[in-house]
Each structure stands twice: as structure tokens, then as C-alpha cells.
């Protein structure tokens, strides 16, 4: 089975969901016209990143009667969409979230589990922490979503892999930081290396959409990527400019790679559970 994946590395309007919605719909039409089956937007693509006290004002619930999600759900009848937004629960807590939309329905919502509150980040001051990491079924197979800091920790991709995800979708609003020895952004180099490592270690597809543009002194670098289960780079977007990046993935590659490299078959989850229990009990 073949899956045409598109990644929209867009610039966003801070605090303006309506303007961002219009950009989403334009990119969705472009991706659909070019044959995409799935279109992935970056972290907080509907709101902008540096929200701080604006978080509550731009929150939307992923439902058919929501003025932002209604047209997105309609668009998802032509291709599946992953969009970034601020979610508000029934107790009025606000989460950095990503929704997977398909055939006019909300298939899954992921709340960001790890909120960086160090250096130039202050997400923990304004958002609640997500408390679940779950894979989910789509018409293309089982998928998992992680948002930015989530995939800087080993546990979320590992848990999604164990929960059956054969496609890991990573979304981010990753700002540029540092310069590597090759003259490349250090943050870009680091993200690309860990994405490739996850694809190789978990013998799965990894698709990453990162935003571009400037916001509140931050420079977002783009560079969307897709890696296959062998850790091979299938496509990469340009740095520092808006782009629709597209590639076709062959889901049969999962069979070929795992027949050669049965890491999933040999994973000892009972051992992991036992040793984690020991470490937690010991307070280490």
C-alpha cells in the first residue's frame, strides 16, 4: 500500500485562528490537488506559538459545531489532516494539542505531555500537561502523534511504537539555536538525527512538520522530513521558508525491514515494566 504524505511548513499569525484557518484550507486544497492522502501541519499551526496570556482566547474544541474546526472537518473528507491548536477541556484547562481529522471526523487528539519551561521556553506557565500517549487507527494503519518536546524524550515514541504505531507523526515549533561544526543550525541537526534514530530503532516511518517564520524574537527553521523504517531520508523541506513538502511512502517497507531486523518481535516489554517498577520503587 502506498501513502502520499504532505507536510506544510508554514508561518502562522500569532493569536489569529481565522487567518491561520484560511492558510490551512489553501494548503489543504493544494495538497489534495497534488494527490496527497495525508497533510500534516506544525505545532500550534492554528494559533501561533508565543501565546502566553492569549492561550485562553484562541482555544477551540475539535468538534463539528466549532467555527474553526467545521471547515477543517469538511476539508478532511478529501484528505486526512493533522492540525495544531489550543484545546480547552470541560474544566477549562488549556493544552497544546494536535488533532487528526479524517472523513469529516475527529479520529484522535493528542495533548502535549512534556512542556518545556527552561531557557527561552515557558509553556508550563500557561498550559496543562497532557497525561496520555496513545496510538490510534486510521485508514492507512496505526499512527501515533508526538508534539515537539515529547519526542525529545525517549518514552513517548517508544510507547507509541509498543502501542502499534507504524507511522510516527512529529509536529513542532522548533526555534533555531546554535551553529554546528558544519555551519548548520544545531537545533535542526539535533532534531534530524533523533528523527532518523527513531525510524531506525523502531523500524517505522517518521514524518516531522516544523513551522517557519519569526515570532517574539524566535526564528523557526522548517526543514520538514520523512524517514523510512531503514532510517533513510525520503524527503526534506527547505530551511526558513514556507513550503508544501510531499513524498510517497511504501507501507510494504515495514514488512521488508522487520523481516530483516526483528527488533519489534524481540522487544522485552515485561523486562522493561519490571525494571521501571524497581527504579520507581527505589526512588531513583
C-alpha positions in Angstrom: 0.0 0.0 0.0 1.3 3.5 -0.9 0.6 6.6 1.1 1.2 10.1 -0.2 2.3 12.3 2.7 2.5 16.1 2.6 3.9 18.4 5.3 3.1 22.1 5.4 5.9 24.1 7.0 4.0 27.3 7.3 4.4 30.6 9.0 1.5 31.4 11.3 -0.3 34.6 12.5 0.1 34.9 16.3 -3.3 34.8 18.0 -5.4 34.8 14.8 -7.0 31.4 14.3 -9.2 32.7 11.5 -6.3 33.9 9.4 -4.5 30.7 10.1 -7.6 28.7 9.1 -7.6 30.3 5.7 -4.0 29.3 5.2 -4.8 25.7 6.3 -7.6 25.5 3.8 -5.5 26.8 1.0 -2.7 24.3 1.7 -5.2 21.5 2.1 -6.6 22.3 -1.4 -3.1 22.4 -2.9 -2.1 19.1 -1.2 -5.3 17.4 -2.3 -4.9 18.7 -5.9 -1.4 17.2 -5.9 -2.6 13.8 -4.8 -1.8 13.9 -1.1 -3.6 11.4 1.2 -2.4 13.0 4.4 -1.4 16.6 5.2 0.5 17.4 8.4 0.7 20.9 9.9 3.2 22.0 12.6 2.7 22.5 16.3 0.1 25.2 17.2 -0.5 25.9 13.5 -3.9 27.4 14.1 -2.8 29.9 16.7 0.9 30.7 16.6 3.4 29.7 19.3 4.3 32.5 21.7 0.7 32.8 23.0 1.3 33.2 26.7 -1.9 35.0 28.1 -3.6 34.7 24.7 -3.9 30.9 25.2 -7.5 31.0 26.6 -8.6 33.5 23.9 -7.6 31.3 21.0 -8.7 27.9 22.3 -11.1 25.8 20.3 -12.7 22.4 20.8 -12.3 20.0 17.9 -16.0 19.5 17.1 -18.3 19.9 14.1 -20.0 22.9 15.6 -16.8 24.8 16.2 -16.3 27.7 13.7 -12.6 26.8 13.1 -12.9 23.0 13.0 -16.1 22.9 10.9 -14.4 23.8 7.6 -11.3 21.7 8.5 -13.5 18.7 9.1 -15.2 19.3 5.7 -11.7 19.5 4.1 -10.8 16.2 5.8 -13.3 14.4 3.5 -10.7 14.8 0.7 -7.5 14.1 2.6 -6.6 13.4 6.2 -5.3 16.4 8.2 -3.2 16.9 11.3 -3.6 20.4 12.8 -2.1 22.1 15.8 -4.3 24.1 18.2 -5.0 25.0 21.8 -7.6 22.6 23.3 -9.8 23.5 26.3 -11.3 20.8 28.4 -14.6 20.8 30.4 -12.7 22.1 33.5 -11.2 25.0 31.5 -7.7 23.7 31.3 -5.7 24.6 28.2 -3.5 22.2 26.3 -1.1 22.4 23.4 -2.8 19.8 21.1 -2.8 18.1 17.7 -5.9 16.7 16.1 -6.1 14.0 13.5 -9.1 14.7 11.2 -10.4 12.1 8.6 -13.5 11.8 6.6 -15.2 14.6 8.4 -14.5 13.2 11.9 -12.0 13.8 14.7 -10.1 10.5 15.0 -7.7 11.4 17.7 -6.5 14.4 19.8 -3.1 14.4 21.5 -2.2 16.7 24.3 1.4 17.6 24.6 2.9 15.7 27.5 6.2 17.4 28.1 6.0 21.2 28.4 9.5 22.9 28.2 9.8 25.5 30.9 13.5 26.3 30.7 15.8 28.6 28.7 13.7 30.5 26.2 10.6 28.3 26.8 7.8 29.0 29.4 5.0 26.6 28.2 4.4 25.2 31.8 3.3 28.7 32.9 0.3 28.8 30.5 -0.6 25.2 29.6 -1.7 22.0 31.4 0.3 18.8 30.9 -1.1 16.0 28.8 -1.4 12.7 30.6 -1.8 10.1 27.8 0.3 8.7 25.0 -1.9 6.5 22.7 -1.6 5.2 19.1 -4.8 5.1 17.0 -6.2 3.5 13.9 -6.5 5.3 10.6 -7.4 4.1 7.0 -3.6 3.9 6.4 -2.9 1.8 9.5 -2.0 2.6 13.1 -0.5 6.1 13.8 1.0 8.0 16.8 1.4 11.7 17.3 4.0 13.5 19.5 4.5 17.3 19.8 8.0 18.8 19.9 9.4 18.3 23.4 7.5 14.9 23.5 9.9 13.4 21.0 13.0 14.9 22.8 12.2 12.3 25.4 12.6 8.6 24.5 9.4 7.4 26.2 6.6 8.8 24.0 7.9 7.4 20.7 8.7 4.1 22.5 5.2 3.9 23.9 3.6 4.7 20.6 5.7 2.0 18.9 4.7 -0.6 21.5 1.0 0.6 21.1 1.2 -0.4 17.4 2.1 2.9 15.6 3.8 2.2 12.3 3.8 5.9 11.3 5.1 8.4 13.9 3.9 11.9 13.3 6.0 14.6 15.0 4.9 18.2 14.9 6.9 21.1 16.3 7.5 24.9 16.5 11.3 24.5 16.9 13.3 27.7 17.0 16.8 27.9 15.7 19.5 27.7 18.3 23.3 27.3 18.0 25.5 26.6 15.0 27.1 23.2 14.4 30.6 22.5 13.2 29.1 22.0 9.7 27.7 25.5 9.8 24.1 24.2 10.2 21.7 25.2 12.9 22.4 23.0 15.9 18.7 22.6 16.8 18.0 21.4 13.2 20.9 19.0 13.2 19.8 17.5 16.6 16.1 17.1 15.6 17.0 15.4 12.3 19.4 13.0 14.0 16.9 11.9 16.6 14.1 11.5 14.0 16.4 9.3 11.9 17.3 7.3 15.1 13.7 6.7 16.0 12.9 5.5 12.4 15.9 3.1 12.6 15.4 1.9 16.2 11.6 1.4 15.9 11.7 0.3 12.2 8.9 2.7 11.5 8.1 5.7 9.4 8.7 9.1 11.0 7.2 12.3 9.5 8.1 15.6 11.0 6.5 19.0 10.3 8.1 22.1 11.7 7.0 25.7 11.3 8.9 28.6 9.8 9.0 32.4 10.3 9.7 34.8 13.2 7.7 35.3 16.3 8.5 37.2 19.5 12.2 37.0 18.8 12.2 33.3 17.8 13.2 32.1 14.4 11.6 28.8 13.3 13.6 26.9 10.7 11.2 24.5 8.9 13.1 21.6 7.3 10.3 19.1 7.3 11.4 15.5 6.9 10.2 11.9 6.3 12.3 8.9 7.2 11.6 5.3 6.3 12.0 2.2 8.6 15.6 1.8 7.4 16.4 5.3 8.6 16.6 6.6 5.0 15.6 10.2 4.4 12.8 10.2 1.8 12.2 14.0 1.6 13.4 17.2 3.2 11.9 20.7 3.1 13.9 23.9 2.7 15.1 25.9 5.7 13.5 29.2 6.7 10.8 29.4 4.0 7.2 28.2 3.7 6.8 25.1 1.6 4.5 22.1 0.9 6.8 19.1 1.1 5.4 15.8 -0.4 6.6 12.2 -0.8 5.1 8.8 -1.3 5.8 6.1 1.3 5.5 2.4 0.6 3.9 0.8 3.7 5.2 -2.6 2.5 8.6 -1.4 3.6 7.6 -2.2 7.1 7.4 -5.9 6.1 10.7 -5.9 4.4 12.6 -4.1 7.1 11.1 -6.1 10.0 11.7 -9.4 8.3 15.4 -8.4 8.2 15.6 -6.7 11.5 13.1 -8.1 14.0 13.6 -5.5 16.8 9.8 -5.3 17.5 9.5 -9.0 17.7 12.3 -9.3 20.3 11.4 -6.3 22.5 11.1 -7.5 26.1 8.3 -5.3 27.5 7.9 -7.4 30.6 11.5 -6.8 31.4 11.1 -3.1 30.9 8.0 -3.0 33.1 9.7 -4.9 35.9 12.9 -2.7 35.8 10.8 0.5 35.7 8.9 -0.6 38.8 12.1 -1.4 40.6 13.6 2.0 39.7 10.4 3.9 40.7 10.2 2.0 44.0 13.8 2.7 44.8 13.2 6.4 44.2 15.9 6.7 41.7 
